[in-house]
Amino acid sequence: MYLDGAETNRLLIRKLEPSDIAIWETFFENNNSLPFLGLDLTMDNKAQAKDWIERQLWRYENNKYGHHALIDKQTNKFIGQCGLLTQEINHQTAIEIGYHILPEYWGMGYATEAAKKFRDYAFENNLSDSLISIIDVRNIASQKVAEKIKMKRDKQASYFNLDVYIYRIDKEEWKK
């Protein structure tokens, strides 16, 4: 896969596997960001995790990129996911940088570190001249991550019945 085996200072990045479903169930426990994600919150944690991981495996198989697992190098613990995602928004296809960290690891800079790696990969490999992040208007923490990787709020839209901001970075801005 596109960043399978890559590293950052603190993270190992690898493809997701069906065996990750069990650990990903914990993402759906005591997570106050869930309403920002457009999920079917009537599903139980196991079903949510299975659906999420299977969706990423489908993305891999269909050349739509997909989230990758983020593993802490020191502890070897699964701490979250980040990746590039082919998205359709307002009848246009775009590549999104998506990031999701297990709540116990929030506020430690992992999302920013991983998002920078995927941003740089996309631009260095000419995958797109522009990248977006689709972020619920209420999700201040994710908005701050987008801003830390030089993204700017571009516009507001509706996405899966959520009010979202589209954050964007163009390749020319990234080069500066």
ABEGO torsion letter per residue (X at the ends): XAABGBBBAABBBBBBBAAAAAAAAAAABGBAAAAAAGBBAABBAAAAAAAAAAAAAAAAAAGAEEBBBBBBAAAGBBAEBBEBBBBBBGGBBBBBBBBBBBAAABGAGAAAAAAAAAAAAAAAAGABABBBBBBBAABAAAAAAAAAAGBBBABBBBBGGBBBBBBBBBAAAAAX
